[in-house]
C-alpha cells in the first residue's frame, strides 16, 4: 500500500492536485486512485490564522524562543527546584516589558505560546513579535541571559520556515496556552 498526500479536492481531477502537508489520508492503493478530500490539520489552521493576524497588523519581525536555565545545586538546596507556570509568565512579561521600553509598548505586537518541555518538566516560550524590525536581536538574547533566566533565540520571522505551525503545535497536542497582545484584538 502506498500513501500520497495531495491538496483538497476541487473540480479538477485528483491527479492534478499539488502535493502539500496535510494529515495522512489514503489517496490511492496500488494502481487504483481514490478520490479524497482532505481537511488541513488543526495545527495548520491555527498557524495560518496566527500568521494572518500578524499580517493584518504589519507582519511579524521575530520568531523568539525563551528557555529557562536549570537550577544550580545551591538553588536546589534552598528549595528552588524548577521553573513553574507563574514564574515563567512573570519572566516572559518582563521580556515583553523590556521590549516595550526599547520600542514603545504600543508600537509592538506579539503572540506567545507556552509549552512544557516534557523531558525537563519546565515551561518554555515561543513568541512572534512585530513592530521591532529596527531593534538589535542579540541585545534581547543578552538581556534574557543577563537577567538570569536562561537562553533565548531571537530570529527573523520567515513565513516559509513553518514557525507558525511550530508555535501552534502545542495548542493541539499537549498542555499549552496562547496569548495575544491587546493591540491585536481588532486585527
N, C-alpha and C positions, 0 to 999 in steps of 0.2 A: 504494500500500500504506500502511495506517495502523497505527501501533503504539499499544498501550494497555497500561498497567501495572495489574494488579489483585492483590489478596491471594491466598494459596494456595487451591487448590480444597478444597471440603468437600462435604457432602451438598447444599448449596444450589446453585442454578443459577449458571452463570458470570456471568449478568447481575446477580446480587445482590451480588457482591463489591465491597468498598470499594477505592478506589484507594489505593496505598501505594508507597513507594520500594523497589523490588526491582530486580534485574538485568533488563535488557531481555529480554523474551520475547514473541514474536508471539502475540497472543491472537485477533486476527481480521484477515482480509484481505478488503477490500471489505465486502460485506454478510454474509459467511459467518463466523459466530462459531466460533472454535477454542477448545475447552475445554483449558486448560493449567494445570498445577500448577507453581508457582514455588517455588524454594528461596531463602531470604534469602542475600544476599551474605556472604562470609566476613567482610568488614569489619563488616557489621551484626551478625553473630553474636558476634564479638569485642566489639564495642561494647556490646551488650546484656549480655553476661556481665560485663564490667568494671563496668558500672553496677550490676548485681545484687550483685556482690561488695562494692562500696561501700555499698549499701543495707543489706546484712546487718550491717555494722559500725556503721552510724549515718548513712550518707549522705555524699556529697561536698559540701564547702563551697565550694571554689575550683576554677576551671579556670585553670591557670597556664602561661604560655609564657616560657621563658628563652632569650634570644637573645644571642649574643656579638658584641661590637663588632669592627670591623675594626682591624687593627693600624696604628699610626702609622708614618710613614716612618722615624722614629728606631728603632722596634722592628724594622722590617723590615731596616734596616741592620745591626742587631745579630744578625740571623739568625732572628728570630721572625716567621714568615710567617702561618700560620693556626692557629686553634684545632684541636687534634687530639682523638681519641677519649678518651685518658686525661685530658687537661686538662679536657675537658667533663664527664667523670664526677666528677672532683675538685670542680669548681665546683658542680655540682648537689648533691653530697654536703654541701658547705659550706652551701648554701642550706637544705637539709633539717636540718642540724645547728643552724643559726641558728633555724629554726622550732621545733625541739625545745627549744632554750634558752628561747625565749619561752613555749612552751606546755607543755612536758614531753614528752620523747621518746616515752613510752609512751601519751600522750594524743592523738596524731595518727596518721593512717594515710594512705598515699599509693600511687599508681601512677604510674609515669613511663615515657614512651616517647621514645626519641631518634630523630631523623631527621637526614639530611644535607640541608642546603639545597643543591640541585643547582646553582643559579646562583652560589653562593659557595663551595661545597665545604667547608662548615663545619657541624659538629654543631649541633643546636638541640633544646631540650627542650619537651615538653608534659607537664604533670602534673595529676592530680586530687588534691586534698588534702582530708581530712576531719578533724574534731575541732578546727578552728581558727576557728570562727564568731565568737569574741569578739575575734580579733586584727584590727588595722587593716591592711588590704591594702596601702595605699600605703606603709606602713613597709617592707614587703618589696620593693616596687618600688625604693624609695630605697636599701635595703641592697644590692641586686644592682648598681645603678648605682654607688654609692659604693665598693663593693668592686672596681670596675674591670672588671667582667665585660661589661657592655653594658646592654641594656634588658630589662625584664620587663613582662609584663601579668599582673595577678592580678585575676581577675574572679569574681563569684559564679557558682557552678555552677548551670546551668539545664538540666535533662534535656531539655527540649523544644527547645533550640537545636542539638542534634546533636553536641555536643562529644565524646561518647563514640565516635562514628564517626570524627571528625577525629583523635582520639588514636590510633585503631587503624588508620587507613588505610595508614600506612607499614609496618605489620607484614605486610600482604598485597600491597603494591605495590612497595616498594623496600627498600633496606637500612635496617633499623631494629631496635630491640630494645625489650623491655618488662621492667619490674621492679616488683615489689610490695613494700611494707614488710613486715617479718617478722610484724607483728601482724595481717596479713590472711591468714596461711596456713591458718587454720581457718574462714574465712568461706565 
